[in-house]
Amino acid sequence: MPYVNVKVVGKLTKEQKRKISKDISESLLTHAQKPKDHTYIVFEEVAGENWAKGDQLFG
């Protein structure tokens, strides 16, 4: 049972999440033979002010 956690700065639309989920689940099916109905994908949308690279905040 694959579990994929997708973290992004900012927001994604429902359509973007749908397309990303489709791509991830198809890739796991193709390359790891993991059935789509056993694949769990979680989206975490993080405000830029809560995410930094080095000493620079994204928001």
For each residue, the residues with C-beta under 8 A, 3 or more apart:
1: 34 38 39 40
2: 28 32 34 38 39 40
3: 40 42
4: 24 28 39 40 41 42
5: 42 44
6: 20 24 41 42 43 44
7: 44 46
8: 12 43 44 45 46
9: 46 47 48 51 58 59
10: 45 46 47 48
11: 45
12: 8 16 17 20 43 45
13: 16 17
14: 17 18
15: 18 19
16: 12 13 19 20
17: 12 13 14 20 21 43
18: 14 15 21 22
19: 15 16 22 23
20: 6 12 16 17 23 24 41 43
21: 17 18 24 25 41
22: 18 19 25 26
23: 19 20 26 27
24: 4 6 20 21 27 28 39 41
25: 21 22 28 29 36 39 41
26: 22 23 29 30 36
27: 23 24 30 31
28: 2 4 24 25 31 32 34 36 39
29: 25 26 32 33 34 35 36 39
30: 26 27
31: 27 28
32: 2 28 29
33: 29
34: 1 2 28 29 38 39
35: 29 38 39
36: 25 26 28 29 39
37:
38: 1 2 34 35
39: 1 2 4 24 25 28 29 34 35 36
40: 1 2 3 4
41: 4 6 20 21 24 25
42: 3 4 5 6
43: 6 8 12 17 20
44: 5 6 7 8
45: 8 10 11 12
46: 7 8 9 10 50 51
47: 9 10 50 51 59
48: 9 10 51 57 58 59
49: 57 58 59
50: 46 47 59
51: 9 46 47 48 57 58 59
52: 55 56 57 58
53: 56 58
54:
55: 52
56: 52 53
57: 48 49 51 52
58: 9 48 49 51 52 53
59: 9 47 48 49 50 51
